[in-house]
Amino acid sequence: MRETSLAARAARLFERQGTIALGAISRAGGLRGAAREASAGVVAASLTIPLCVGAGVLAYTPLGPDWVARGAIAGLLCAIVGGIAAAVFRRSSFVASFPTTPICVIQASVFASIVAAIPGDPSRALGVLSLCVVCVGLWQILFALSGLSRVIRFVPHPVMAGFVSGVAVLIAWHQVPALLGVRHLRGAFASSLLPHPFVTLFGALLLGGILLLGRLAPTAPNFLVGLVAGTAGFHVLTALRPGLFLGATIGALPGSRLASWPLLTLHGANALLGNGDLVRTVLVGSLTLALVGTLDTFFALRTAQLLASVETDPRRDVFGQGMGNLASALAGGDTSITQVQMNCAPAVNAAGTIVYIGVSGGSYTPGYLTSANAATLAPLAHVYLTDPNTGQHATLLDDSSAAPTIGPDGDVYYGVFETQCCSNHDRGWLLHFNSALTVSKLPGAFGWDTTASVVARNLLPTYQGSSAYLLLTKYNNYKETGGAGLNYVAIIDPNNSMTDPITGVTVMNVFMEQLGRTPDGPPAGAVREWCINSAAIDPVTKSAIVNSEDGTNYRWDFTTNTFSQSIYLTAGVAEAYTPTVIGPDGTVYAINDGILFAIGQ
């Protein structure tokens, strides 16, 4: 009887699956054979570790050097999860599945197009990449079930040879900057033909050693030996000669555990909505990857047949490869996330349905702002936190007390630190997103250790702008990190912009500000900081209650833009970073020098 449906063909592909796994052990020679196969698996895993790490690094290349270590871990995770999934569904043989360098070079090219379409938002770009890998798996499953995989055998050898050679040239070209000890080739030869000769010499010797070992001892694991010997030699030489520069290292592996922060969420799907170019990039890129991956699978199967007369089932193996890619899409997330950000209070929207909070890999690490279902805490979306000035990761610190603020329109504001110290005088940034965390909006020029307070426009008699509300935040300019010590508290407009005088970044416009009252020179004019986490807004008197590092609590009158009242609490203490609250009866609660004060009307 002729099969007429894909479902029937799928059933036929696996009608004997239950007997194949047991048969493999039987053919291998019982338990002794199984032990031999297991030891061979250990050797194969060891040999492919450098390939998996390198493939992950290549795939994450478009995100820049900050993501090298994460790419390495993603490569390992995808190899583990994808390899297991593929082995379950493929025909039993010694052909293993793992990320290959040619595939990852093509994937990096597709990813570069995705990153260009979603600039400044790596988390969404990675979400789209995960969807692209899902499409690769679905294409391969379609090839297997429909019989289209048979067409691959008509590809001429010269075509494939040219294709593989082209990929090899691309791989070599991308490694030239690393061999020269520079990040980019542009301007690398301005002062010398070899900017860092010892880096180039070390890399050339290692490359030559790997090639020589492969020729002299064909059965030796030359790639693994090269990785281990090269790493050991690097650290021995740099220890013996501390001033010797042999190049940078990948860096610390992100996170303290082998776990993945999932990227395959609606976050990536939302990026595709209404973006036809991005949809075409994903479809065409995934189809290309699926075709090349299928060819790669067929060549591996053909080699297995020639070497050991292994029985193969190309359609089933392509199906298994597709299932492996589906599993890999779930595994290749961000492995660096290990904690909810310390001192970060969750923020719940007005409807009580969504909770927002920051997450990171620990102090002084990059992180995400995330949203979850308030009832079940099921993840909804996340956005990678980026420094608007550098375009690289923003930093989250454990000693920051910043928490998300939700505006009346649902927009979310979250304060972060810069990529590195002093690029914005340690003022950080107040990042601004829509409620779905899919759109990055106008940032504020100050975000370090602050939680913005919402000020309704009817509390600001002189405001003539279009925003329904504004934000109050401290606006310090620290003298210790390049500023003049002119420390303000400010009201900023989330929808009207200005050019930040320190960085030149377009930021929220400062509508109203007040300089601190207590001198703190040198330099001349410097004043004590506004050491607050959040200020209390008093709608009755159209004012705010703000706490200063000078130990005084001030009432800022919005009608006159003056400090209309003040009360001395303590002699002051540096870095109090505390909120101020107004009780239902009008009592003001403020912390200064570790003491909670209750201030009457």
C-alpha positions as CSV (number, residue, x, y, z in Angstrom):
1,M,0.0,0.0,0.0
2,R,1.4,3.4,-1.0
3,E,1.9,5.9,1.9
4,T,0.1,9.1,1.2
5,S,0.8,11.3,4.3
6,L,3.8,12.8,6.1
7,A,2.4,11.2,9.3
8,A,2.5,7.7,7.7
9,R,6.1,8.3,6.6
10,A,7.1,9.5,10.0
11,A,5.6,6.3,11.5
12,R,7.5,4.2,9.1
13,L,10.8,6.0,9.9
14,F,10.4,4.9,13.6
15,E,8.4,1.7,13.4
16,R,11.5,-0.3,14.5
17,Q,13.0,2.3,16.9
18,G,12.4,0.2,20.0
19,T,14.5,-2.7,18.6
20,I,17.3,-0.6,17.2
21,A,18.8,0.7,20.5
22,L,18.8,-2.8,21.9
23,G,20.2,-4.2,18.7
24,A,23.1,-1.7,18.8
25,I,24.3,-3.1,22.1
26,S,23.8,-6.6,20.9
27,R,25.9,-6.0,17.7
28,A,28.5,-4.2,19.8
29,G,29.1,-7.4,21.8
30,G,27.1,-7.2,24.9
31,L,28.2,-5.2,28.0
32,R,31.8,-5.3,27.0
33,G,30.9,-3.8,23.6
34,A,28.8,-1.2,25.3
35,A,31.7,-0.2,27.6
36,R,33.9,0.1,24.5
37,E,31.3,2.3,22.8
38,A,31.0,4.4,26.0
39,S,34.8,4.9,26.1
40,A,34.7,5.8,22.4
41,G,32.0,8.4,23.2
42,V,34.2,9.9,25.9
43,V,37.1,10.2,23.4
44,A,34.8,11.7,20.8
45,A,33.4,14.2,23.3
46,S,36.9,15.3,24.3
47,L,37.9,15.8,20.7
48,T,34.9,17.9,19.9
49,I,35.1,20.2,22.9
50,P,37.4,22.7,21.2
51,L,35.2,22.6,18.1
52,C,32.0,23.2,20.1
53,V,33.6,26.1,22.0
54,G,34.9,27.6,18.8
55,A,31.6,27.2,17.0
56,G,29.8,29.0,19.8
57,V,32.3,31.9,19.8
58,L,31.9,32.2,16.0
59,A,28.1,32.2,16.2
60,Y,28.1,35.0,18.8
61,T,30.8,37.1,17.0
62,P,28.3,39.8,15.8
63,L,27.6,40.7,19.4
64,G,31.2,41.7,20.1
65,P,33.9,40.7,22.6
66,D,31.5,41.0,25.6
67,W,29.8,37.9,24.5
68,V,32.8,35.6,23.7
69,A,32.5,33.6,27.0
70,R,28.8,33.3,26.6
71,G,29.2,32.0,23.1
72,A,31.6,29.4,24.3
73,I,29.1,28.1,26.9
74,A,26.3,28.2,24.4
75,G,28.3,26.1,22.0
76,L,28.8,23.5,24.7
77,L,25.2,23.5,25.8
78,C,23.9,23.2,22.2
79,A,26.3,20.3,21.6
80,I,25.1,18.5,24.7
81,V,21.4,19.0,24.3
82,G,21.3,18.8,20.5
83,G,23.6,15.8,20.4
84,I,21.4,13.8,22.8
85,A,18.2,14.7,21.0
86,A,19.7,13.8,17.6
87,A,21.0,10.5,18.9
88,V,17.5,9.5,20.2
89,F,15.9,10.0,16.8
90,R,18.7,9.1,14.4
91,R,19.6,5.5,13.3
92,S,22.1,3.9,15.6
93,S,25.7,4.5,14.3
94,F,28.9,6.1,15.5
95,V,28.1,9.4,13.6
96,A,27.7,12.0,16.4
97,S,26.1,15.4,16.2
98,F,27.9,18.6,17.3
99,P,28.2,22.2,16.1
100,T,30.5,22.5,13.1
101,T,32.6,25.6,12.2
102,P,31.3,26.0,8.6
103,I,27.7,26.0,9.9
104,C,28.5,28.5,12.6
105,V,30.2,30.9,10.2
106,I,27.0,30.9,8.1
107,Q,25.0,31.3,11.3
108,A,27.1,34.2,12.3
109,S,26.5,35.9,8.9
110,V,22.7,35.4,9.4
111,F,23.0,36.6,13.0
112,A,24.9,39.8,11.8
113,S,21.9,40.7,9.6
114,I,19.6,40.1,12.6
115,V,21.7,42.3,14.9
116,A,21.8,45.0,12.3
117,A,17.9,44.9,12.1
118,I,17.6,45.2,15.9
119,P,20.5,47.5,16.9
120,G,21.3,47.9,20.6
121,D,19.1,45.0,21.8
122,P,21.1,41.8,22.0
123,S,18.4,39.9,23.9
124,R,15.8,40.3,21.2
125,A,18.4,39.5,18.5
126,L,19.3,36.3,20.3
127,G,15.6,35.5,20.6
128,V,15.2,35.9,16.8
129,L,18.3,33.7,16.3
130,S,16.7,31.0,18.5
131,L,13.6,31.1,16.3
132,C,15.9,30.9,13.2
133,V,17.4,27.7,14.6
134,V,13.9,26.3,15.3
135,C,13.2,27.0,11.6
136,V,16.3,25.1,10.6
137,G,15.1,22.1,12.5
138,L,11.6,22.3,11.0
139,W,13.1,22.6,7.5
140,Q,15.2,19.5,8.1
141,I,12.2,17.5,9.4
142,L,10.3,18.6,6.3
143,F,13.2,17.4,4.1
144,A,13.1,14.0,5.8
145,L,9.4,13.4,5.9
146,S,8.7,14.7,2.3
147,G,11.7,12.8,0.7
148,L,13.3,16.1,-0.5
149,S,16.5,15.1,1.2
150,R,17.1,12.7,-1.7
151,V,17.7,15.7,-4.0
152,I,20.8,16.6,-2.0
153,R,22.7,13.7,-3.6
154,F,22.7,15.5,-6.9
155,V,24.8,18.3,-5.7
156,P,28.2,18.2,-7.6
157,H,31.4,17.6,-5.7
158,P,33.1,20.7,-7.2
159,V,30.2,22.8,-6.0
160,M,30.5,21.5,-2.5
161,A,34.3,21.7,-2.5
162,G,34.1,25.4,-3.6
163,F,31.5,26.1,-0.9
164,V,33.5,24.5,1.9
165,S,36.7,26.2,0.6
166,G,34.9,29.6,0.7
167,V,33.8,28.9,4.3
168,A,37.3,28.0,5.2
169,V,38.6,31.3,3.9
170,L,36.0,33.2,5.8
171,I,37.0,31.3,9.0
172,A,40.7,32.1,8.5
173,W,39.9,35.7,7.7
174,H,37.9,36.2,10.9
175,Q,40.9,34.9,13.0
176,V,43.4,37.3,11.5
177,P,42.7,40.1,14.1
178,A,43.2,37.6,17.0
179,L,46.5,36.4,15.5
180,L,47.6,40.0,15.3
181,G,46.5,40.7,18.9
182,V,43.9,43.4,17.8
183,R,40.2,43.7,17.8
184,H,39.8,45.1,14.3
185,L,41.9,45.2,11.2
186,R,41.0,48.8,10.6
187,G,44.0,50.9,11.7
188,A,45.9,47.8,13.0
189,F,48.9,48.4,10.7
190,A,49.2,52.2,11.3
191,S,52.3,52.0,13.4
192,S,53.8,48.5,12.5
193,L,53.3,45.6,10.1
194,L,53.0,43.3,13.2
195,P,51.4,45.3,16.0
196,H,52.0,42.5,18.6
197,P,54.7,40.2,17.1
198,F,54.8,37.8,20.0
199,V,51.0,37.2,19.7
200,T,51.5,36.4,16.0
201,L,54.5,34.2,16.6
202,F,52.7,32.2,19.4
203,G,49.6,31.7,17.2
204,A,51.7,30.7,14.2
205,L,53.8,28.2,16.2
206,L,50.6,26.6,17.6
207,L,49.0,26.4,14.2
208,G,52.1,24.8,12.8
209,G,52.3,22.3,15.7
210,I,48.7,21.2,15.2
211,L,49.2,20.6,11.4
212,L,52.5,18.8,12.0
213,L,51.0,16.5,14.6
214,G,48.1,15.7,12.3
215,R,50.6,14.6,9.6
216,L,53.0,12.7,11.8
217,A,50.4,11.0,14.0
218,P,47.1,10.9,12.1
219,T,45.3,9.0,14.9
220,A,46.3,11.6,17.6
221,P,43.7,14.1,18.7
222,N,45.7,17.0,17.3
223,F,43.0,19.7,17.9
224,L,42.6,18.7,21.6
225,V,46.3,18.5,22.1
226,G,46.7,21.9,20.5
227,L,44.1,23.4,22.7
228,V,45.5,22.0,26.0
229,A,49.2,22.6,25.1
230,G,48.5,26.1,23.7
231,T,46.5,27.1,26.8
232,A,49.1,25.7,29.2
233,G,52.0,27.3,27.2
234,F,50.2,30.7,27.2
235,H,49.8,30.8,31.0
236,V,53.3,29.4,31.7
237,L,54.9,32.0,29.5
238,T,52.9,34.9,30.9
239,A,53.7,33.7,34.4
240,L,57.4,33.6,33.7
241,R,57.4,36.9,31.9
242,P,54.6,39.1,33.4
243,G,55.2,41.9,30.8
244,L,54.9,39.5,27.8
245,F,51.7,40.1,25.9
246,L,50.5,37.0,24.1
247,G,46.9,38.2,23.5
248,A,43.7,38.3,25.5
249,T,41.8,35.4,27.1
250,I,38.2,34.4,26.6
251,G,37.5,35.6,30.2
252,A,35.6,34.1,33.1
253,L,32.8,31.7,32.1
254,P,29.5,33.5,32.8
255,G,27.6,32.2,35.8
256,S,28.5,29.6,38.4
257,R,26.4,26.7,37.0
258,L,25.7,25.1,33.7
259,A,22.3,26.5,33.2
260,S,20.7,28.6,30.5
261,W,18.5,31.7,30.7
262,P,15.9,30.9,28.0
263,L,15.9,33.1,24.9
264,L,13.2,31.2,23.0
265,T,10.2,33.3,24.2
266,L,7.6,35.6,22.7
267,H,10.3,38.3,23.0
268,G,11.9,37.0,19.8
269,A,8.6,36.5,18.0
270,N,7.5,40.0,18.8
271,A,10.6,41.3,17.0
272,L,9.4,39.7,13.8
273,L,5.9,41.3,13.8
274,G,5.7,43.9,11.2
275,N,9.3,43.5,10.1
276,G,9.2,41.9,6.7
277,D,12.9,42.2,6.1
278,L,13.7,40.4,9.3
279,V,11.2,37.6,8.5
280,R,12.9,37.1,5.1
281,T,16.3,37.0,6.8
282,V,15.1,34.3,9.2
283,L,13.4,32.2,6.5
284,V,16.2,32.4,3.9
285,G,19.0,32.1,6.5
286,S,17.3,29.1,8.2
287,L,16.8,27.4,4.8
288,T,20.4,27.9,3.9
289,L,21.6,26.5,7.2
290,A,19.2,23.5,6.8
291,L,20.5,22.7,3.3
292,V,24.1,23.0,4.3
293,G,23.5,21.0,7.5
294,T,21.8,18.3,5.5
295,L,24.7,18.1,3.1
296,D,27.1,17.9,6.1
297,T,25.0,15.0,7.5
298,F,25.1,13.1,4.2
299,F,28.8,13.5,3.9
300,A,29.3,12.2,7.4
301,L,27.1,9.2,6.7
302,R,28.9,8.5,3.5
303,T,32.2,8.6,5.3
304,A,30.9,6.2,8.0
305,Q,29.8,3.7,5.3
306,L,33.2,3.9,3.6
307,L,35.2,3.5,6.9
308,A,33.1,0.8,8.6
309,S,30.3,-0.4,6.4
310,V,27.8,1.2,8.8
311,E,24.1,0.9,7.9
312,T,22.6,4.3,7.4
313,D,19.1,5.7,6.9
314,P,19.6,9.3,5.4
315,R,16.0,10.3,5.8
316,R,15.9,9.2,9.4
317,D,19.2,10.8,10.1
318,V,18.1,14.1,8.7
319,F,15.0,13.9,10.8
320,G,17.1,13.3,13.9
321,Q,19.4,16.2,13.0
322,G,16.3,18.4,12.7
323,M,15.1,17.3,16.2
324,G,18.6,18.1,17.5
325,N,18.4,21.6,16.1
326,L,15.0,22.1,17.8
327,A,16.5,21.0,21.1
328,S,19.5,23.2,20.6
329,A,17.3,26.3,20.1
330,L,16.0,25.8,23.6
331,A,19.5,25.3,25.1
332,G,21.5,28.1,23.6
333,G,20.5,30.9,25.9
334,D,22.4,33.2,28.2
335,T,24.2,31.1,30.8
336,S,25.3,34.1,32.9
337,I,22.1,34.7,34.8
338,T,22.3,33.4,38.3
339,Q,20.4,35.7,40.6
340,V,17.6,38.2,41.0
341,Q,19.4,41.5,41.4
342,M,20.3,42.2,45.0
343,N,18.4,45.1,46.6
344,C,16.0,45.3,43.6
345,A,12.4,45.5,44.7
346,P,9.9,44.0,42.2
347,A,7.5,46.4,40.6
348,V,3.9,45.4,39.9
349,N,1.8,47.1,37.2
350,A,-1.5,48.8,38.0
351,A,-3.6,45.9,36.9
352,G,-1.7,43.5,39.3
353,T,-0.9,41.1,36.4
354,I,2.8,41.7,35.6
355,V,5.8,41.9,37.8
356,Y,9.1,43.4,36.7
357,I,12.6,42.8,38.3
358,G,16.2,42.9,37.3
359,V,18.4,39.8,37.0
360,S,22.2,39.4,36.6
361,G,25.1,37.1,37.1
362,G,26.2,38.9,40.3
363,S,27.8,42.2,41.1
364,Y,29.4,44.2,38.3
365,T,27.9,42.0,35.6
366,P,25.5,42.6,32.7
367,G,21.9,41.7,33.1
368,Y,18.3,41.9,32.0
369,L,15.1,43.6,33.0
370,T,12.5,40.8,33.1
371,S,8.7,40.6,33.3
372,A,6.7,37.7,34.7
373,N,3.1,36.7,35.3
374,A,2.3,38.2,38.8
375,A,0.1,35.1,39.7
376,T,2.3,32.3,38.5
377,L,5.7,34.0,38.0
378,A,5.9,32.4,34.5
379,P,8.4,34.4,32.4
380,L,6.8,36.8,29.9
381,A,9.7,38.8,28.4
382,H,13.2,40.2,29.1
383,V,15.4,42.9,27.6
384,Y,19.2,43.0,27.7
385,L,20.3,46.2,29.5
386,T,22.6,48.3,27.3
387,D,24.6,51.4,27.9
388,P,23.2,54.1,25.6
389,N,26.7,55.7,25.3
390,T,28.9,52.7,24.5
391,G,26.3,50.5,22.9
392,Q,27.7,47.7,25.0
393,H,26.3,46.1,28.1
394,A,25.2,48.2,31.1
395,T,26.3,46.9,34.5
396,L,24.3,45.9,37.5
397,L,25.9,46.2,41.0
398,D,24.8,44.4,44.2
399,D,25.2,47.6,46.2
400,S,22.7,49.4,44.0
401,S,19.2,49.8,45.3
402,A,17.6,50.7,42.0
403,A,14.2,49.1,41.3
404,P,11.9,49.4,38.3
405,T,9.4,52.2,38.2
406,I,6.2,51.8,36.2
407,G,4.6,54.9,34.8
408,P,0.8,55.5,34.5
409,D,1.0,54.6,30.8
410,G,2.7,51.2,31.6
411,D,6.2,52.3,30.5
412,V,9.0,50.8,32.7
413,Y,12.1,52.7,33.9
414,Y,15.1,51.0,35.4
415,G,18.4,52.5,36.6
416,V,21.7,50.9,35.7
417,F,25.5,51.6,35.9
418,E,27.7,52.3,32.9
419,T,29.6,49.6,30.9
420,Q,32.7,50.6,32.9
421,C,33.6,53.3,35.5
422,C,33.6,56.9,34.7
423,S,32.4,56.9,31.1
424,N,29.4,58.9,32.3
425,H,31.0,60.1,35.6
426,D,29.5,57.1,37.3
427,R,26.0,58.6,36.9
428,G,24.7,55.4,35.1
429,W,21.5,55.6,33.0
430,L,17.8,55.5,33.5
431,L,16.7,53.0,30.8
432,H,13.2,53.3,29.5
433,F,11.0,50.6,27.9
434,N,7.5,49.9,26.9
435,S,5.4,47.6,29.0
436,A,6.1,44.5,26.8
437,L,9.9,45.2,27.0
438,T,10.1,45.1,23.2
439,V,10.8,48.8,22.6
440,S,13.7,50.8,24.0
441,K,12.7,54.4,24.5
442,L,14.4,57.7,25.5
443,P,16.8,57.2,28.4
444,G,17.6,59.4,31.3
445,A,21.2,60.7,31.9
446,F,21.2,59.5,35.6
447,G,20.3,56.0,36.8
448,W,22.9,54.9,39.3
449,D,21.3,53.6,42.4
450,T,18.1,55.5,42.0
451,T,14.4,54.6,41.7
452,A,12.5,57.3,39.8
453,S,9.4,58.9,41.3
454,V,6.4,59.7,39.2
455,V,5.2,63.3,39.2
456,A,1.8,64.0,37.6
457,R,1.8,67.0,35.3
458,N,-0.9,68.8,37.2
459,L,1.6,69.1,40.1
460,L,3.8,71.2,37.8
461,P,2.0,74.5,37.1
462,T,4.7,75.8,34.8
463,Y,5.0,72.7,32.6
464,Q,3.8,73.2,29.0
465,G,5.0,70.0,27.5
466,S,3.0,67.0,26.1
467,S,3.8,64.3,28.7
468,A,1.1,63.2,31.1
469,Y,3.7,62.7,33.9
470,L,7.3,63.4,34.5
471,L,10.0,61.7,36.7
472,L,11.9,62.9,39.7
473,T,15.4,61.5,40.3
474,K,18.7,62.6,41.8
475,Y,21.0,64.1,39.2
476,N,24.4,64.0,40.8
477,N,27.7,64.7,38.9
478,Y,30.3,63.1,41.1
479,K,33.6,65.0,41.5
480,E,35.4,61.8,42.4
481,T,34.8,60.4,38.9
482,G,35.3,63.4,36.6
483,G,32.4,65.6,37.5
484,A,32.3,69.1,39.0
485,G,30.5,68.0,42.1
486,L,27.4,70.0,41.1
487,N,24.8,67.6,42.5
488,Y,21.2,68.3,41.6
489,V,17.8,66.7,42.2
490,A,15.8,67.0,38.9
491,I,12.5,66.5,37.3
492,I,12.9,65.0,33.8
493,D,10.5,64.6,30.9
494,P,10.3,61.0,29.5
495,N,9.0,62.1,26.1
496,N,11.0,65.3,25.3
497,S,14.8,65.2,24.7
498,M,18.0,67.1,25.1
499,T,21.6,66.4,24.4
500,D,23.5,65.3,27.5
501,P,26.4,67.7,27.9
502,I,28.8,65.0,29.3
503,T,28.4,62.2,26.8
504,G,26.5,63.8,23.8
505,V,23.8,61.1,24.1
506,T,20.2,62.1,23.5
507,V,18.4,61.9,26.8
508,M,15.3,63.0,28.7
509,N,15.0,66.7,29.0
510,V,15.6,68.3,32.4
511,F,12.5,70.4,33.1
512,M,13.3,71.5,36.7
513,E,16.3,71.1,39.0
514,Q,17.7,72.1,42.3
515,L,21.3,72.2,43.4
516,G,22.3,70.8,46.7
517,R,22.6,73.3,49.6
518,T,25.7,72.2,51.6
519,P,29.2,73.1,50.2
520,D,31.6,70.2,49.6
521,G,34.6,71.7,47.9
522,P,37.1,71.4,46.4
523,P,36.4,72.2,43.7
524,A,34.6,75.5,44.2
525,G,30.9,75.1,43.9
526,A,30.7,71.4,44.7
527,V,27.9,70.4,47.1
528,R,27.0,67.3,49.1
529,E,25.1,64.6,47.2
530,W,21.4,63.9,47.0
531,C,21.8,60.5,48.6
532,I,18.3,59.1,48.0
533,N,16.9,56.0,46.4
534,S,13.4,57.5,45.7
535,A,11.6,60.7,46.8
536,A,8.1,61.0,48.2
537,I,5.7,63.0,46.1
538,D,3.1,65.1,48.1
539,P,0.2,65.9,45.7
540,V,-1.6,68.0,48.4
541,T,1.2,70.6,48.6
542,K,2.6,70.0,45.0
543,S,6.0,69.2,46.4
544,A,8.5,66.4,47.0
545,I,10.3,65.3,50.2
546,V,13.9,64.6,49.4
547,N,16.8,63.4,51.7
548,S,20.3,64.7,51.4
549,E,23.7,63.4,52.3
550,D,24.1,66.5,54.5
551,G,21.7,65.0,57.0
552,T,18.8,67.4,56.2
553,N,15.3,66.5,54.8
554,Y,14.0,69.1,52.3
555,R,10.6,70.0,50.9
556,W,10.9,70.9,47.2
557,D,8.0,73.2,46.2
558,F,7.1,72.6,42.5
559,T,5.1,75.8,42.3
560,T,8.0,78.1,43.2
561,N,10.9,75.7,42.4
562,T,12.4,76.3,45.8
563,F,13.1,74.4,49.0
564,S,10.3,75.8,51.1
565,Q,11.0,73.8,54.2
566,S,13.9,71.7,55.7
567,I,14.5,69.8,58.9
568,Y,17.9,68.8,60.4
569,L,18.0,65.1,61.1
570,T,21.7,64.2,61.7
571,A,25.2,65.5,60.9
572,G,25.0,63.5,57.7
573,V,26.5,60.4,56.3
574,A,27.9,59.5,52.9
575,E,25.9,57.2,50.6
576,A,22.7,56.8,52.6
577,Y,20.7,55.8,49.5
578,T,17.4,55.6,51.2
579,P,13.8,56.2,50.2
580,T,11.4,58.7,51.7
581,V,7.7,57.9,52.3
582,I,4.6,59.9,53.3
583,G,2.1,58.0,55.5
584,P,-1.7,58.3,55.2
585,D,-1.8,60.9,58.0
586,G,0.9,63.1,56.4
587,T,3.8,61.9,58.5
588,V,7.1,61.8,56.6
589,Y,9.3,58.8,57.2
590,A,13.0,59.2,56.3
591,I,16.2,57.3,57.1
592,N,19.4,59.0,57.8
593,D,22.6,57.6,59.4
594,G,20.8,54.3,60.0
595,I,17.9,55.9,61.9
596,L,14.3,55.9,60.8
597,F,12.8,59.3,61.5
598,A,9.1,60.2,61.7
599,I,8.5,63.8,60.8
600,G,5.2,65.5,61.7
601,Q,3.4,68.1,59.7
